[in-house]
Amino acid sequence: MSSTPSAQLRPTTDVLGVSTIPLSPTRPFTIGRDERNVLQLFDMRISRYHARIEMQNGQFSVVDLNSSNGIYVNGTRIAPEPSRTVLRHGDLVEIGNMGLVTLAFEQLQSGVARAHQTDGTT
């Protein structure tokens, strides 16, 4: 099994201090205030266990862990767990509704992010 991630998150601002966050196809990526999350966010509007991104059936999906302020994909609040929303290349994932953290989901091919065509399609 390859250790190269098959997808990544790209913060849309420099609030996190990193340019990309690799996603593992075998390990869930958790987001929240608690120190046990992979991505810990220090904001009281973020739930202790806010969201999880994981691969299931060959596709990455995001799950809202019944957070107070929700998860938004392309501006639309997603349903909480047990529902999951499949992520597609270019989707914008917003943690909460405050504009604090927005992450662009990028599907990788051969270790590099797919490039957007000039007309905006992938």
All heavy atoms as an XYZ file, in Angstrom:
938
protein
N       0.851     -1.177      0.000
C       0.000      0.000      0.000
C       0.897      1.242      0.000
O       1.836      1.340      0.760
C      -0.906     -0.015      1.231
C      -1.957      1.051      1.198
S      -3.116      0.945      2.598
C      -3.961     -0.559      2.169
N       0.600      2.191     -0.820
C       1.410      3.393     -0.958
C       1.176      4.347      0.203
O       0.074      4.483      0.702
C       1.050      4.090     -2.273
O       1.680      5.339     -2.358
N       2.265      5.024      0.629
C       2.130      6.016      1.683
C       1.818      7.394      1.117
O       1.599      8.332      1.848
C       3.409      6.070      2.523
O       4.487      6.490      1.713
N       1.839      7.518     -0.208
C       1.528      8.788     -0.850
C       0.038      9.070     -0.719
O      -0.778      8.211     -1.039
C       1.920      8.746     -2.343
O       3.292      8.417     -2.452
C       1.651     10.072     -3.012
N      -0.335     10.259     -0.226
C      -1.760     10.556     -0.088
C      -2.420     10.635     -1.457
O      -1.790     11.006     -2.440
C      -1.774     11.909      0.622
C      -0.460     12.515      0.308
C       0.511     11.384      0.165
N      -3.680     10.262     -1.520
C      -4.411     10.337     -2.777
C      -5.266     11.598     -2.850
O      -5.942     11.833     -3.825
C      -5.285      9.102     -2.951
O      -6.171      8.964     -1.874
N      -5.240     12.389     -1.766
C      -5.974     13.651     -1.743
C      -5.339     14.561     -0.706
O      -4.570     14.116      0.151
C      -7.442     13.413     -1.417
N      -5.671     15.834     -0.799
C      -5.168     16.805      0.170
C      -6.182     17.915      0.349
O      -7.076     18.091     -0.462
C      -3.826     17.375     -0.271
C      -3.891     18.215     -1.530
C      -2.525     18.642     -2.029
O      -1.497     18.118     -1.610
N      -2.500     19.606     -2.937
N      -6.006     18.640      1.435
C      -6.780     19.842      1.699
C      -5.843     21.026      1.543
O      -4.698     20.977      2.001
C      -7.356     19.810      3.111
C      -8.310     18.665      3.424
C      -8.637     18.646      4.911
C      -9.574     18.763      2.591
N      -6.332     22.082      0.927
C      -5.544     23.307      0.770
C      -6.303     24.442      1.445
O      -7.372     24.833      0.971
C      -5.314     23.619     -0.701
C      -4.446     24.861     -0.938
C      -4.157     25.072     -2.407
N      -3.539     23.924     -3.036
C      -2.227     23.666     -3.015
N      -1.421     24.473     -2.379
N      -1.759     22.609     -3.625
N      -5.785     24.953      2.578
C      -6.452     26.096      3.227
C      -6.542     27.270      2.254
O      -5.602     27.542      1.509
C      -5.527     26.421      4.404
C      -4.779     25.141      4.658
C      -4.598     24.512      3.308
N      -7.675     27.957      2.253
C      -7.858     29.080      1.334
C      -7.259     30.373      1.871
O      -7.200     31.357      1.150
C      -9.350     29.285      1.014
O     -10.045     29.544      2.233
C      -9.934     28.056      0.320
N      -6.837     30.358      3.142
C      -6.128     31.489      3.745
C      -4.930     30.924      4.500
O      -4.778     29.709      4.623
C      -7.018     32.271      4.739
O      -7.335     31.411      5.834
C      -8.297     32.764      4.080
N      -4.109     31.795      5.048
C      -2.926     31.325      5.779
C      -3.181     31.155      7.277
O      -2.260     31.040      8.061
C      -1.740     32.250      5.535
C      -1.997     33.671      6.030
O      -3.085     33.942      6.562
O      -1.090     34.511      5.871
N      -4.443     31.075      7.683
C      -4.797     30.986      9.098
C      -4.208     29.737      9.769
O      -3.930     29.756     10.967
C      -6.319     31.072      9.306
C      -7.026     29.841      8.782
C      -6.665     31.304     10.760
N      -3.979     28.663      9.022
C      -3.456     27.427      9.615
C      -1.937     27.337      9.556
O      -1.347     26.469     10.194
C      -4.070     26.202      8.919
C      -5.581     26.061      9.045
C      -6.054     24.835      8.291
C      -6.006     26.008     10.496
N      -1.304     28.190      8.773
C       0.154     28.199      8.705
C       0.747     27.087      7.846
O       1.949     26.841      7.903
N      -0.071     26.396      7.060
C       0.420     25.371      6.144
C      -0.230     25.590      4.783
O      -1.320     26.153      4.685
C       0.111     23.931      6.636
C       0.832     23.628      7.931
C      -1.381     23.706      6.798
N       0.455     25.114      3.725
C      -0.122     25.295      2.395
C      -0.971     24.110      1.966
O      -1.925     24.275      1.194
C       0.982     25.550      1.365
O       1.871     24.451      1.335
N      -0.649     22.907      2.441
C      -1.459     21.731      2.129
C      -1.498     20.792      3.330
O      -0.583     20.786      4.162
C      -0.920     20.946      0.915
O       0.406     20.520      1.203
C      -0.970     21.764     -0.354
N      -2.563     19.999      3.388
C      -2.724     18.994      4.431
C      -3.023     17.673      3.730
O      -4.088     17.522      3.120
C      -3.888     19.356      5.373
C      -3.654     20.724      6.024
C      -4.088     18.267      6.418
C      -4.882     21.290      6.713
N      -2.079     16.711      3.775
C      -2.325     15.439      3.105
C      -3.398     14.628      3.823
O      -3.513     14.665      5.042
C      -0.967     14.734      3.171
C      -0.241     15.378      4.292
C      -0.774     16.772      4.428
N      -4.198     13.914      3.035
C      -5.216     13.028      3.580
C      -4.794     11.587      3.321
O      -4.377     11.247      2.215
C      -6.572     13.293      2.932
C      -7.196     14.651      3.202
C      -8.472     14.824      2.385
C      -7.477     14.838      4.681
N      -4.904     10.762      4.331
C      -4.556      9.355      4.207
C      -5.779      8.549      3.784
O      -6.864      8.750      4.332
C      -4.047      8.827      5.553
O      -3.950      7.414      5.524
N      -5.613      7.616      2.855
C      -6.744      6.766      2.492
C      -7.069      5.725      3.570
O      -8.119      5.106      3.533
C      -6.290      6.093      1.194
C      -4.818      6.195      1.200
C      -4.456      7.402      2.012
N      -6.179      5.578      4.556
C      -6.382      4.550      5.583
C      -6.637      5.096      6.976
O      -7.016      4.348      7.870
C      -5.149      3.622      5.654
O      -3.990      4.400      5.962
C      -4.950      2.884      4.340
N      -6.443      6.382      7.199
C      -6.605      6.969      8.533
C      -7.566      8.155      8.482
O      -7.330      9.112      7.734
C      -5.242      7.427      9.043
C      -5.292      8.003     10.432
C      -3.887      8.297     10.947
N      -4.012      9.100     12.139
C      -3.365     10.218     12.361
N      -2.502     10.664     11.475
N      -3.547     10.897     13.466
N      -8.631      8.130      9.265
C      -9.556      9.272      9.280
C      -8.856     10.562      9.716
O      -7.960     10.537     10.566
C     -10.618      8.867     10.301
C     -10.544      7.385     10.369
C      -9.095      7.053     10.144
N      -9.256     11.679      9.122
C      -8.731     13.002      9.439
C      -9.807     13.714     10.240
O     -10.883     14.005      9.730
C      -8.428     13.761      8.140
C      -7.814     15.109      8.371
C      -6.448     15.243      8.571
C      -8.600     16.253      8.371
C      -5.880     16.488      8.772
C      -8.035     17.498      8.576
C      -6.671     17.616      8.777
N      -9.524     13.957     11.518
C     -10.527     14.572     12.395
C     -10.184     16.035     12.649
O      -9.021     16.420     12.702
C     -10.626     13.817     13.732
O      -9.335     13.769     14.339
C     -11.150     12.394     13.513
N     -11.245     16.825     12.834
C     -11.121     18.269     13.020
C     -11.952     18.657     14.231
O     -13.095     18.230     14.372
C     -11.640     19.023     11.784
C     -10.885     18.590     10.528
C     -11.558     20.545     11.990
C     -11.536     19.035      9.238
N     -11.366     19.479     15.111
C     -12.103     19.972     16.269
C     -11.194     20.640     17.268
O      -9.994     20.785     17.040
N     -11.765     21.058     18.398
C     -11.006     21.746     19.447
C     -10.155     20.805     20.286
O      -9.124     21.192     20.814
C     -11.943     22.502     20.389
C     -12.410     23.825     19.889
C     -13.046     24.684     20.975
N     -13.506     24.008     22.157
C     -14.760     23.622     22.403
N     -15.698     23.849     21.505
N     -15.088     23.029     23.523
N     -10.583     19.564     20.451
C      -9.881     18.625     21.322
C      -8.492     18.289     20.764
O      -8.319     18.157     19.549
C     -10.708     17.339     21.480
C     -10.170     16.465     22.582
O      -9.238     15.680     22.316
O     -10.675     16.574     23.724
N      -7.538     18.146     21.663
C      -6.156     17.878     21.256
C      -5.973     16.529     20.567
O      -4.967     16.284     19.913
C      -5.218     17.967     22.463
C      -5.473     16.904     23.499
C      -4.646     17.095     24.757
O      -4.154     18.207     25.018
O      -4.501     16.112     25.487
N      -6.940     15.633     20.667
C      -6.828     14.332     20.015
C      -7.185     14.371     18.533
O      -7.008     13.382     17.827
C      -7.680     13.300     20.749
C      -7.095     12.971     22.135
C      -8.019     12.126     22.936
N      -9.071     13.019     23.459
C      -9.855     12.735     24.465
N      -9.774     11.559     25.043
N     -10.757     13.599     24.888
N      -7.672     15.496     18.035
C      -7.963     15.639     16.610
C      -6.672     15.791     15.818
O      -5.671     16.295     16.329
C      -8.848     16.864     16.367
C     -10.258     16.618     16.844
O     -10.979     15.834     16.263
N     -10.630     17.283     17.926
N      -6.705     15.383     14.571
C      -5.556     15.581     13.689
C      -5.349     17.082     13.468
O      -4.230     17.579     13.535
C      -5.747     14.845     12.347
C      -4.578     15.107     11.414
C      -5.929     13.342     12.580
N      -6.436     17.803     13.208
C      -6.382     19.259     13.063
C      -7.123     19.864     14.237
O      -8.350     19.776     14.326
C      -7.012     19.709     11.746
C      -7.089     21.219     11.506
C      -5.705     21.855     11.550
C      -7.785     21.506     10.183
N      -6.366     20.446     15.156
C      -6.959     21.074     16.336
C      -7.129     22.559     16.065
O      -6.180     23.249     15.681
C      -6.072     20.861     17.559
C      -6.683     21.400     18.835
C      -5.791     21.209     20.056
O      -4.596     20.965     19.933
N      -6.378     21.337     21.226
N      -8.355     23.049     16.253
C      -8.670     24.456     16.048
C      -9.049     25.090     17.377
O      -9.868     24.548     18.113
C      -9.825     24.603     15.052
C      -9.552     24.037     13.654
C     -10.814     24.079     12.804
C      -8.422     24.785     12.979
N      -8.445     26.213     17.674
C      -8.637     26.879     18.959
C      -9.674     27.992     18.829
O      -9.328     29.166     18.769
C      -7.304     27.442     19.457
C      -6.249     26.388     19.630
C      -5.327     26.141     18.631
C      -6.195     25.621     20.781
C      -4.364     25.165     18.786
C      -5.246     24.638     20.949
C      -4.325     24.406     19.943
N     -10.928     27.602     18.759
C     -12.011     28.568     18.652
C     -13.226     27.940     19.316
O     -13.606     26.814     18.988
C     -12.298     28.885     17.180
C     -13.277     30.033     17.015
O     -14.419     29.919     17.517
O     -12.916     31.037     16.380
N     -13.849     28.656     20.236
C     -14.980     28.108     20.986
C     -16.198     27.819     20.104
O     -17.097     27.096     20.506
C     -15.373     29.054     22.128
C     -14.320     29.132     23.227
S     -13.863     27.501     23.904
C     -15.378     27.061     24.737
N     -16.225     28.376     18.892
C     -17.337     28.101     17.975
C     -17.166     26.761     17.254
O     -18.066     26.303     16.572
C     -17.466     29.233     16.957
C     -17.801     30.570     17.641
C     -17.687     31.709     16.685
N     -16.277     31.879     16.329
C     -15.808     32.844     15.553
N     -16.615     33.725     15.029
N     -14.520     32.929     15.286
N     -16.005     26.146     17.431
C     -15.723     24.834     16.855
C     -15.978     23.793     17.938
O     -15.533     23.944     19.075
C     -14.252     24.749     16.373
C     -13.931     25.860     15.366
C     -13.931     23.368     15.825
C     -14.701     25.792     14.078
N     -16.681     22.735     17.605
C     -16.966     21.674     18.578
C     -15.694     20.885     18.891
O     -14.753     20.871     18.105
C     -18.027     20.725     18.016
O     -19.238     21.406     17.820
N     -15.704     20.213     20.042
C     -14.531     19.409     20.419
C     -14.212     18.374     19.348
O     -13.060     18.152     19.008
C     -14.739     18.748     21.775
C     -14.614     19.725     22.921
C     -14.555     19.037     24.267
N     -15.792     18.417     24.703
C     -16.842     19.064     25.189
N     -16.807     20.375     25.287
N     -17.911     18.426     25.571
N     -15.230     17.729     18.827
C     -15.097     16.792     17.710
C     -16.077     17.268     16.654
O     -17.260     16.955     16.711
C     -15.391     15.355     18.158
C     -14.397     14.895     19.192
C     -14.699     14.960     20.541
C     -13.144     14.448     18.810
C     -13.772     14.573     21.492
C     -12.204     14.048     19.757
C     -12.532     14.113     21.092
O     -11.614     13.738     22.034
N     -15.589     18.050     15.715
C     -16.442     18.779     14.784
C     -16.724     17.983     13.506
O     -17.868     17.905     13.065
C     -15.768     20.110     14.436
C     -16.706     21.143     13.925
N     -17.280     22.104     14.731
C     -17.188     21.376     12.683
C     -18.059     22.886     14.008
N     -18.024     22.455     12.759
N     -15.669     17.418     12.906
C     -15.836     16.751     11.611
C     -14.789     15.667     11.422
O     -13.741     15.659     12.079
C     -15.733     17.767     10.484
N     -15.102     14.777     10.473
C     -14.164     13.717     10.110
C     -14.182     13.586      8.590
O     -15.252     13.597      7.964
C     -14.593     12.398     10.754
C     -13.702     11.215     10.449
C     -14.153      9.952     11.170
N     -15.449      9.494     10.676
C     -16.540      9.370     11.423
N     -16.524      9.674     12.702
N     -17.667      8.940     10.896
N     -12.992     13.475      8.001
C     -12.858     13.199      6.571
C     -12.190     11.843      6.455
O     -11.148     11.602      7.082
C     -12.030     14.289      5.852
C     -12.750     15.642      5.949
C     -11.784     13.901      4.393
C     -11.950     16.813      5.414
N     -12.797     10.967      5.670
C     -12.248      9.619      5.550
C     -12.596      9.035      4.191
O     -13.516      9.492      3.524
C     -12.785      8.721      6.649
C     -14.291      8.546      6.629
C     -14.830      7.843      7.860
O     -14.051      7.276      8.630
O     -16.054      7.867      8.044
N     -11.812      8.021      3.821
C     -12.101      7.325      2.578
C     -13.022      6.153      2.887
O     -12.795      5.408      3.842
C     -10.836      6.829      1.901
C     -11.137      6.121      0.583
S      -9.669      5.691     -0.333
C      -9.381      7.242     -1.172
N     -14.058      6.039      2.082
C     -14.978      4.915      2.189
C     -15.431      4.570      0.775
O     -15.795      5.468      0.002
C     -16.172      5.271      3.071
C     -17.058      4.083      3.362
C     -18.172      4.436      4.325
O     -18.817      5.471      4.187
N     -18.402      3.584      5.292
N     -15.379      3.293      0.454
C     -15.762      2.828     -0.887
C     -14.994      3.564     -1.988
O     -15.557      3.906     -3.027
C     -17.269      2.964     -1.107
C     -18.073      2.162     -0.101
O     -17.673      1.054      0.266
N     -19.169      2.722      0.366
N     -13.702      3.843     -1.733
C     -12.852      4.465     -2.735
C     -13.043      5.953     -2.932
O     -12.469      6.529     -3.850
N     -13.833      6.598     -2.067
C     -14.066      8.040     -2.181
C     -13.895      8.702     -0.825
O     -14.311      8.154      0.194
C     -15.483      8.325     -2.679
C     -15.772      7.809     -4.061
C     -17.196      8.122     -4.466
O     -18.139      7.760     -3.770
N     -17.355      8.801     -5.594
N     -13.305      9.901     -0.830
C     -13.226     10.673      0.401
C     -14.573     11.323      0.665
O     -15.237     11.817     -0.253
C     -12.140     11.747      0.317
C     -10.769     11.210      0.555
C      -9.949     10.850     -0.508
C     -10.283     11.044      1.849
C      -8.682     10.353     -0.283
C      -9.016     10.536      2.078
C      -8.216     10.197      1.011
N     -14.969     11.317      1.931
C     -16.214     11.975      2.319
C     -15.993     12.704      3.631
O     -15.070     12.399      4.387
C     -17.357     10.966      2.438
O     -17.041      9.984      3.395
N     -16.855     13.680      3.886
C     -16.801     14.446      5.123
C     -18.058     14.128      5.921
O     -19.143     13.969      5.354
C     -16.653     15.965      4.865
C     -17.810     16.525      4.073
C     -16.460     16.730      6.161
N     -17.866     14.022      7.240
C     -18.966     13.732      8.156
C     -18.996     14.818      9.217
O     -17.966     15.136      9.820
C     -18.766     12.352      8.834
C     -19.882     12.063      9.822
C     -18.659     11.244      7.801
N     -20.167     15.419      9.422
C     -20.367     16.379     10.508
C     -20.665     15.562     11.767
O     -21.629     14.811     11.812
C     -21.538     17.304     10.178
C     -21.817     18.348     11.251
O     -21.404     18.148     12.419
O     -22.459     19.352     10.927
N     -19.817     15.681     12.772
C     -19.952     14.893     13.998
C     -20.934     15.547     14.970
O     -20.658     15.672     16.154
C     -18.576     14.682     14.640
C     -17.566     13.955     13.746
C     -16.204     13.903     14.408
C     -18.066     12.570     13.383
N     -22.083     15.954     14.436
C     -23.143     16.604     15.220
C     -22.649     17.886     15.883
O     -22.975     18.179     17.035
C     -23.730     15.623     16.239
C     -24.392     14.454     15.559
O     -25.337     14.625     14.810
N     -23.871     13.260     15.786
N     -21.874     18.652     15.136
C     -21.324     19.908     15.641
C     -22.416     20.967     15.760
O     -23.451     20.887     15.102
C     -20.225     20.410     14.704
O     -20.784     20.743     13.448
N     -22.163     21.959     16.600
C     -23.135     23.042     16.794
C     -23.239     23.950     15.582
O     -24.331     24.340     15.176
C     -22.746     23.887     18.008
O     -22.780     23.108     19.169
N     -22.105     24.311     14.990
C     -22.099     25.286     13.901
C     -21.943     24.672     12.516
O     -21.876     25.395     11.528
C     -21.015     26.340     14.145
C     -21.394     27.231     15.312
O     -22.509     27.736     15.386
N     -20.478     27.394     16.250
N     -21.871     23.362     12.434
C     -21.951     22.667     11.161
C     -20.703     22.646     10.310
O     -19.679     23.247     10.614
N     -20.855     21.909      9.210
C     -19.870     21.813      8.149
C     -20.602     22.210      6.872
O     -21.723     21.778      6.624
C     -19.345     20.359      7.998
C     -18.603     19.923      9.251
C     -18.461     20.210      6.761
C     -17.305     20.637      9.484
N     -19.958     23.016      6.069
C     -20.528     23.481      4.820
C     -19.649     23.012      3.672
O     -18.430     23.147      3.734
C     -20.626     25.011      4.814
C     -21.620     25.522      5.832
C     -21.308     25.547      7.190
C     -22.879     25.955      5.444
C     -22.224     25.991      8.133
C     -23.801     26.407      6.378
C     -23.466     26.408      7.722
O     -24.386     26.850      8.646
N     -20.261     22.453      2.657
C     -19.548     22.069      1.440
C     -20.115     22.917      0.314
O     -21.326     22.886      0.048
C     -19.685     20.566      1.135
C     -19.022     20.216     -0.195
C     -19.067     19.733      2.270
N     -19.254     23.720     -0.264
C     -19.651     24.650     -1.331
C     -20.823     25.535     -0.905
O     -21.737     25.805     -1.675
C     -19.972     23.891     -2.622
C     -18.770     23.128     -3.128
O     -17.637     23.570     -2.994
N     -19.018     21.961     -3.691
N     -20.788     25.968      0.359
C     -21.777     26.909      0.874
C     -23.054     26.294      1.413
O     -23.912     27.015      1.918
N     -23.203     24.986      1.321
C     -24.413     24.322      1.795
C     -24.100     23.476      3.023
O     -23.179     22.662      2.995
C     -24.998     23.406      0.691
O     -25.278     24.206     -0.457
C     -26.258     22.710      1.162
N     -24.878     23.696      4.092
C     -24.659     22.915      5.313
C     -25.015     21.461      5.043
O     -26.079     21.160      4.479
C     -25.495     23.460      6.469
C     -25.164     22.772      7.782
C     -25.789     23.451      8.965
N     -25.377     22.774     10.199
C     -25.509     23.287     11.396
N     -26.041     24.485     11.541
N     -25.105     22.621     12.455
N     -24.136     20.559      5.465
C     -24.393     19.137      5.254
C     -25.125     18.560      6.463
O     -25.077     19.114      7.561
C     -23.089     18.358      4.969
C     -22.164     18.335      6.188
C     -22.390     18.930      3.743
C     -20.976     17.399      6.053
N     -25.796     17.450      6.252
C     -26.521     16.772      7.328
C     -25.508     16.133      8.284
O     -24.430     15.702      7.868
C     -27.432     15.701      6.747
N     -25.847     16.069      9.569
C     -24.930     15.471     10.543
C     -24.868     13.946     10.426
O     -25.667     13.328      9.719
C     -25.513     15.898     11.892
C     -26.956     16.130     11.622
C     -27.052     16.595     10.196
N     -23.897     13.384     11.154
C     -23.728     11.936     11.206
C     -25.053     11.279     11.533
O     -25.789     11.804     12.362
C     -22.674     11.609     12.278
C     -22.216     10.191     12.298
C     -21.057      9.988     13.262
O     -21.044     10.601     14.352
O     -20.161      9.215     12.936
N     -25.462     10.220     10.900
C     -24.652      9.278     10.132
C     -24.485      9.636      8.663
O     -23.817      8.904      7.940
C     -25.418      7.964     10.276
C     -26.847      8.389     10.317
C     -26.829      9.711     11.074
N     -25.081     10.726      8.198
C     -24.916     11.124      6.797
C     -23.466     11.476      6.514
O     -22.732     11.909      7.410
C     -25.801     12.326      6.470
O     -27.151     11.972      6.546
N     -23.084     11.295      5.284
C     -21.746     11.686      4.838
C     -21.882     12.327      3.469
O     -22.800     11.994      2.720
C     -20.786     10.508      4.825
C     -21.188      9.342      3.967
C     -20.227      8.152      4.048
N     -20.094      7.671      5.398
C     -18.961      7.760      6.122
N     -17.879      8.260      5.598
N     -18.927      7.323      7.353
N     -20.983     13.237      3.162
C     -21.002     13.929      1.879
C     -19.718     13.599      1.137
O     -18.619     13.859      1.638
C     -21.113     15.456      2.085
O     -22.352     15.721      2.773
C     -21.098     16.197      0.762
N     -19.852     13.006     -0.045
C     -18.687     12.660     -0.862
C     -18.052     13.955     -1.355
O     -18.740     14.875     -1.802
C     -19.091     11.761     -2.044
C     -17.928     11.552     -3.005
C     -19.610     10.418     -1.532
N     -16.720     14.017     -1.251
C     -15.978     15.199     -1.698
C     -15.484     15.001     -3.123
O     -15.031     13.920     -3.493
C     -14.798     15.465     -0.761
C     -15.185     15.866      0.656
C     -13.947     15.926      1.550
C     -15.915     17.204      0.658
N     -15.580     16.058     -3.895
C     -15.082     16.053     -5.266
C     -14.004     17.118     -5.401
O     -14.008     18.107     -4.661
C     -16.228     16.316     -6.234
C     -17.218     15.156     -6.254
C     -18.362     15.352     -7.195
N     -19.231     14.209     -7.373
C     -19.823     13.486     -6.426
N     -19.601     13.749     -5.170
N     -20.605     12.472     -6.705
N     -13.119     16.905     -6.352
C     -12.019     17.838     -6.573
C     -12.546     19.265     -6.705
O     -13.474     19.523     -7.462
C     -11.247     17.443     -7.841
C     -10.053     18.294     -8.083
N      -8.889     18.136     -7.376
C      -9.850     19.328     -8.921
C      -8.007     19.041     -7.785
N      -8.573     19.774     -8.723
N     -11.980     20.161     -5.914
C     -12.369     21.569     -5.957
C     -13.438     21.960     -4.955
O     -13.713     23.154     -4.799
N     -14.046     20.978     -4.276
C     -15.040     21.317     -3.262
C     -14.425     22.173     -2.166
O     -13.272     21.956     -1.767
C     -15.625     20.053     -2.612
C     -16.701     19.389     -3.448
O     -17.136     19.982     -4.454
O     -17.099     18.264     -3.083
N     -15.195     23.127     -1.661
C     -14.768     23.966     -0.546
C     -15.471     23.495      0.714
O     -16.705     23.462      0.770
C     -15.079     25.435     -0.807
C     -14.300     26.065     -1.961
C     -14.753     27.506     -2.175
C     -12.800     26.009     -1.710
N     -14.689     23.129      1.715
C     -15.205     22.637      2.985
C     -14.977     23.716      4.031
O     -13.834     24.076      4.322
C     -14.491     21.320      3.401
C     -15.028     20.819      4.726
C     -14.637     20.265      2.313
N     -16.067     24.239      4.579
C     -15.977     25.294      5.585
C     -16.317     24.706      6.950
O     -17.338     24.044      7.121
C     -16.932     26.433      5.254
C     -16.800     27.606      6.198
C     -17.739     28.754      5.838
O     -18.385     28.721      4.777
O     -17.835     29.690      6.653
N     -15.444     24.947      7.913
C     -15.643     24.452      9.269
C     -16.434     25.511     10.027
O     -15.950     26.605     10.274
C     -14.292     24.197      9.980
C     -13.349     23.377      9.089
C     -14.513     23.536     11.330
C     -13.893     22.071      8.603
N     -17.679     25.180     10.384
C     -18.557     26.172     10.996
C     -19.044     27.141      9.932
O     -18.809     26.968      8.745
N     -19.692     28.179     10.347
C     -20.239     29.139      9.383
C     -19.658     30.526      9.585
O     -20.270     31.514      9.244
C     -21.769     29.180      9.502
C     -22.241     29.589     10.888
O     -21.454     29.713     11.817
N     -23.531     29.802     11.023
N     -18.455     30.581     10.149
C     -17.866     31.876     10.484
C     -16.841     32.349      9.468
O     -16.305     33.427      9.591
C     -17.175     31.804     11.859
C     -18.068     31.433     13.026
S     -18.451     29.672     13.146
C     -16.889     28.923     13.394
N     -16.512     31.514      8.492
C     -15.469     31.879      7.547
C     -14.087     31.750      8.153
O     -13.107     32.208      7.577
N     -13.985     31.132      9.326
C     -12.702     30.988     10.018
C     -11.746     30.083      9.251
O     -10.608     30.444      8.976
C     -12.929     30.427     11.427
C     -11.689     30.144     12.253
C     -11.007     31.443     12.638
C     -12.054     29.351     13.498
N     -12.224     28.886      8.890
C     -11.382     27.920      8.196
C     -12.155     27.349      7.012
O     -13.210     26.748      7.185
C     -10.949     26.765      9.127
C     -10.126     25.738      8.375
C     -10.176     27.296     10.318
N     -11.624     27.560      5.820
C     -12.171     26.968      4.612
C     -11.043     26.208      3.929
O      -9.941     26.734      3.750
C     -12.753     28.029      3.662
O     -13.774     28.745      4.364
C     -13.353     27.395      2.419
N     -11.331     24.963      3.556
C     -10.340     24.081      2.962
C     -10.816     23.632      1.590
O     -11.958     23.200      1.445
C     -10.127     22.852      3.853
C      -9.776     23.148      5.314
C     -10.035     21.929      6.179
C      -8.330     23.591      5.410
N      -9.946     23.732      0.596
C     -10.267     23.225     -0.739
C      -9.817     21.773     -0.808
O      -8.669     21.454     -0.481
C      -9.562     24.057     -1.803
N     -10.714     20.880     -1.226
C     -10.390     19.471     -1.378
C      -9.785     19.265     -2.758
O     -10.337     19.711     -3.763
C     -11.655     18.611     -1.229
C     -11.416     17.154     -1.469
C     -10.828     16.366     -0.491
C     -11.765     16.572     -2.675
C     -10.593     15.008     -0.717
C     -11.542     15.228     -2.906
C     -10.952     14.443     -1.925
N      -8.627     18.596     -2.792
C      -7.949     18.343     -4.064
C      -7.656     16.851     -4.190
O      -6.956     16.281     -3.361
C      -6.643     19.133     -4.143
C      -6.863     20.630     -4.119
C      -5.576     21.432     -4.131
O      -4.505     20.879     -3.820
O      -5.656     22.625     -4.462
N      -8.222     16.244     -5.219
C      -7.934     14.847     -5.526
C      -6.581     14.819     -6.224
O      -6.317     15.648     -7.082
C      -9.024     14.285     -6.438
C      -8.993     12.802     -6.598
C      -9.437     12.071     -5.331
O     -10.425     12.447     -4.724
N      -8.711     11.059     -4.954
N      -5.726     13.898     -5.840
C      -4.389     13.816     -6.421
C      -4.329     12.696     -7.449
O      -4.972     11.662     -7.291
C      -3.345     13.571     -5.335
C      -3.288     14.621     -4.224
C      -2.270     14.220     -3.177
C      -2.967     15.983     -4.788
N      -3.540     12.914     -8.474
C      -3.269     11.893     -9.472
C      -1.765     11.768     -9.599
O      -1.087     12.775     -9.830
C      -3.858     12.273    -10.827
C      -5.367     12.314    -10.832
C      -5.922     12.723    -12.177
O      -5.227     13.248    -13.029
N      -7.206     12.491    -12.365
N      -1.233     10.590     -9.386
C       0.199     10.337     -9.485
C       1.003     11.288     -8.608
O       2.035     11.803     -9.016
C       0.668     10.448    -10.936
O      -0.053      9.564    -11.746
N       0.483     11.580     -7.404
C       1.221     12.384     -6.446
C       1.128     13.884     -6.635
O       1.762     14.627     -5.927
N       0.376     14.367     -7.618
C       0.233     15.812     -7.813
C      -1.243     16.151     -7.903
O      -2.063     15.337     -8.320
C       0.963     16.316     -9.082
C       2.444     16.104     -8.961
C       0.425     15.643    -10.326
N      -1.601     17.345     -7.510
C      -2.996     17.789     -7.559
C      -3.441     17.926     -9.000
O      -2.668     18.355     -9.861
C      -3.163     19.110     -6.836
N      -4.685     17.540     -9.269
C      -5.245     17.739    -10.608
C      -5.326     19.225    -10.870
O      -5.710     19.993    -10.017
C      -6.645     17.149    -10.692
C      -6.671     15.679    -10.663
C      -8.048     15.092    -10.640
N      -9.099     15.940    -11.195
C     -10.366     15.634    -11.166
N     -10.776     14.534    -10.613
N     -11.269     16.440    -11.681
N      -4.965     19.614    -12.063
C      -5.031     21.033    -12.423
C      -6.424     21.368    -12.918
O      -7.086     20.562    -13.575
C      -4.008     21.333    -13.525
N      -6.889     22.558    -12.570
C      -8.159     23.049    -13.104
C      -7.931     23.509    -14.525
O      -6.908     24.126    -14.843
C      -8.668     24.253    -12.290
C      -9.259     23.873    -10.991
N     -10.520     23.343    -10.884
C      -8.764     23.946     -9.736
C     -10.775     23.103     -9.613
N      -9.729     23.464     -8.888
N      -8.860     23.214    -15.415
C      -8.779     23.723    -16.770
C      -9.137     25.198    -16.745
O      -9.733     25.686    -15.792
C      -9.743     22.957    -17.671
C      -9.389     21.497    -17.796
C     -10.431     20.743    -18.608
O     -11.459     21.274    -18.986
N     -10.150     19.490    -18.889
N      -8.798     25.906    -17.789
C      -9.040     27.348    -17.814
C     -10.512     27.691    -17.757
O     -10.867     28.784    -17.356
C      -8.409     27.986    -19.076
O      -8.930     27.309    -20.230
C      -6.910     27.884    -19.040
N     -11.396     26.770    -18.147
C     -12.821     27.082    -18.080
C     -13.420     26.774    -16.717
O     -14.617     26.911    -16.501
C     -13.590     26.346    -19.182
C     -13.559     24.832    -19.012
O     -12.931     24.333    -18.061
O     -14.179     24.150    -19.870
N     -12.566     26.329    -15.751
C     -13.019     26.090    -14.392
C     -13.487     24.680    -14.141
O     -13.821     24.328    -13.023
N     -13.519     23.827    -15.169
C     -13.913     22.439    -14.946
C     -12.684     21.622    -14.593
O     -11.558     22.061    -14.772
C     -14.577     21.837    -16.208
O     -13.634     21.848    -17.270
C     -15.831     22.594    -16.568
N     -12.925     20.425    -14.087
C     -11.803     19.547    -13.737
C     -11.763     18.349    -14.632
O     -12.700     18.004    -15.279
C     -11.901     19.091    -12.273
O     -13.167     18.472    -12.075
C     -11.700     20.234    -11.329
